[in-house]
Amino acid sequence: MQCIVGGKSRKEIAEELFITSNTIKTHLHNLYGKLDIHSESELKKFVARREKMLSTADDPALVS
């Protein structure tokens, strides 16, 4: 997930992890199903929302 969000292609990820592009495709398909999303752009939005939510929760100025 980090690689996709970081802008790497499926081919680059496969080469880096020594697995096939089809394996990447399968993992993404499973991930999308679990997160109920349908594209890389939705994945990027999901991660951005989570990061924002976590950074807000860690900000002592926002905790009452």
PyRosetta script that sets phi, psi and omega in degrees:
from pyrosetta import init, pose_from_sequence

init()
pose = pose_from_sequence("MQCIVGGKSRKEIAEELFITSNTIKTHLHNLYGKLDIHSESELKKFVARREKMLSTADDPALVS")
pose.set_psi(1, -43.0)
pose.set_omega(1, -179.5)
pose.set_phi(2, -61.7)
pose.set_psi(2, -37.8)
pose.set_omega(2, -179.6)
pose.set_phi(3, -66.2)
pose.set_psi(3, -43.6)
pose.set_omega(3, 179.0)
pose.set_phi(4, -63.1)
pose.set_psi(4, -48.0)
pose.set_omega(4, -179.9)
pose.set_phi(5, -63.4)
pose.set_psi(5, -32.9)
pose.set_omega(5, 178.9)
pose.set_phi(6, -75.6)
pose.set_psi(6, -4.4)
pose.set_omega(6, 174.4)
pose.set_phi(7, 98.0)
pose.set_psi(7, 5.6)
pose.set_omega(7, 179.3)
pose.set_phi(8, -77.0)
pose.set_psi(8, 147.2)
pose.set_omega(8, 176.9)
pose.set_phi(9, -79.3)
pose.set_psi(9, 163.5)
pose.set_omega(9, 177.2)
pose.set_phi(10, -60.1)
pose.set_psi(10, -38.3)
pose.set_omega(10, 179.7)
pose.set_phi(11, -64.2)
pose.set_psi(11, -44.3)
pose.set_omega(11, 179.1)
pose.set_phi(12, -62.0)
pose.set_psi(12, -42.0)
pose.set_omega(12, 179.9)
pose.set_phi(13, -64.1)
pose.set_psi(13, -45.3)
pose.set_omega(13, 180.0)
pose.set_phi(14, -58.9)
pose.set_psi(14, -44.7)
pose.set_omega(14, 179.4)
pose.set_phi(15, -64.8)
pose.set_psi(15, -40.8)
pose.set_omega(15, -179.4)
pose.set_phi(16, -65.4)
pose.set_psi(16, -37.3)
pose.set_omega(16, -176.4)
pose.set_phi(17, -96.3)
pose.set_psi(17, 0.6)
pose.set_omega(17, -179.4)
pose.set_phi(18, 58.0)
pose.set_psi(18, 44.0)
pose.set_omega(18, 175.3)
pose.set_phi(19, -132.1)
pose.set_psi(19, 170.5)
pose.set_omega(19, -177.4)
pose.set_phi(20, -83.6)
pose.set_psi(20, 159.9)
pose.set_omega(20, 175.5)
pose.set_phi(21, -61.7)
pose.set_psi(21, -32.6)
pose.set_omega(21, 177.6)
pose.set_phi(22, -64.7)
pose.set_psi(22, -34.4)
pose.set_omega(22, 176.6)
pose.set_phi(23, -65.5)
pose.set_psi(23, -41.5)
pose.set_omega(23, 176.5)
pose.set_phi(24, -60.2)
pose.set_psi(24, -45.9)
pose.set_omega(24, -179.8)
pose.set_phi(25, -58.5)
pose.set_psi(25, -43.7)
pose.set_omega(25, 179.8)
pose.set_phi(26, -63.5)
pose.set_psi(26, -45.5)
pose.set_omega(26, 179.9)
pose.set_phi(27, -62.6)
pose.set_psi(27, -42.3)
pose.set_omega(27, 178.6)
pose.set_phi(28, -64.3)
pose.set_psi(28, -41.9)
pose.set_omega(28, 178.3)
pose.set_phi(29, -58.2)
pose.set_psi(29, -46.0)
pose.set_omega(29, 178.8)
pose.set_phi(30, -64.6)
pose.set_psi(30, -42.1)
pose.set_omega(30, 179.1)
pose.set_phi(31, -63.4)
pose.set_psi(31, -46.5)
pose.set_omega(31, 178.9)
pose.set_phi(32, -59.0)
pose.set_psi(32, -41.1)
pose.set_omega(32, 179.1)
pose.set_phi(33, -62.9)
pose.set_psi(33, -43.1)
pose.set_omega(33, -179.0)
pose.set_phi(34, -68.1)
pose.set_psi(34, -33.5)
pose.set_omega(34, -178.5)
pose.set_phi(35, -93.1)
pose.set_psi(35, -3.9)
pose.set_omega(35, -177.4)
pose.set_phi(36, 56.1)
pose.set_psi(36, 48.8)
pose.set_omega(36, 174.8)
pose.set_phi(37, -124.6)
pose.set_psi(37, 169.5)
pose.set_omega(37, -172.3)
pose.set_phi(38, -132.7)
pose.set_psi(38, 3.7)
pose.set_omega(38, -177.6)
pose.set_phi(39, -158.7)
pose.set_psi(39, 167.0)
pose.set_omega(39, 177.0)
pose.set_phi(40, -64.7)
pose.set_psi(40, -35.8)
pose.set_omega(40, 179.3)
pose.set_phi(41, -65.5)
pose.set_psi(41, -38.1)
pose.set_omega(41, 176.1)
pose.set_phi(42, -66.8)
pose.set_psi(42, -36.4)
pose.set_omega(42, 177.0)
pose.set_phi(43, -62.4)
pose.set_psi(43, -44.0)
pose.set_omega(43, 179.4)
pose.set_phi(44, -63.1)
pose.set_psi(44, -40.3)
pose.set_omega(44, 177.4)
pose.set_phi(45, -65.4)
pose.set_psi(45, -41.3)
pose.set_omega(45, 179.0)
pose.set_phi(46, -59.5)
pose.set_psi(46, -48.4)
pose.set_omega(46, -178.5)
pose.set_phi(47, -64.1)
pose.set_psi(47, -42.0)
pose.set_omega(47, 179.6)
pose.set_phi(48, -61.4)
pose.set_psi(48, -42.9)
pose.set_omega(48, 178.3)
pose.set_phi(49, -63.3)
pose.set_psi(49, -42.8)
pose.set_omega(49, -179.9)
pose.set_phi(50, -64.5)
pose.set_psi(50, -43.3)
pose.set_omega(50, 179.6)
pose.set_phi(51, -63.3)
pose.set_psi(51, -41.0)
pose.set_omega(51, 178.8)
pose.set_phi(52, -64.6)
pose.set_psi(52, -43.1)
pose.set_omega(52, -179.5)
pose.set_phi(53, -63.4)
pose.set_psi(53, -42.9)
pose.set_omega(53, -179.6)
pose.set_phi(54, -69.9)
pose.set_psi(54, -37.9)
pose.set_omega(54, 179.5)
pose.set_phi(55, -68.7)
pose.set_psi(55, -33.8)
pose.set_omega(55, 176.9)
pose.set_phi(56, -68.1)
pose.set_psi(56, -40.1)
pose.set_omega(56, 179.4)
pose.set_phi(57, -66.6)
pose.set_psi(57, -28.3)
pose.set_omega(57, -179.4)
pose.set_phi(58, -87.9)
pose.set_psi(58, -6.1)
pose.set_omega(58, -177.5)
pose.set_phi(59, -83.0)
pose.set_psi(59, 109.8)
pose.set_omega(59, -177.4)
pose.set_phi(60, -60.8)
pose.set_psi(60, -26.1)
pose.set_omega(60, -179.4)
pose.set_phi(61, -69.6)
pose.set_psi(61, -20.9)
pose.set_omega(61, -178.5)
pose.set_phi(62, -99.1)
pose.set_psi(62, -3.7)
pose.set_omega(62, 179.3)
pose.set_phi(63, -92.0)
pose.set_psi(63, 129.6)
pose.set_omega(63, -179.7)
pose.set_phi(64, -100.0)
pose.dump_pdb("model.pdb")
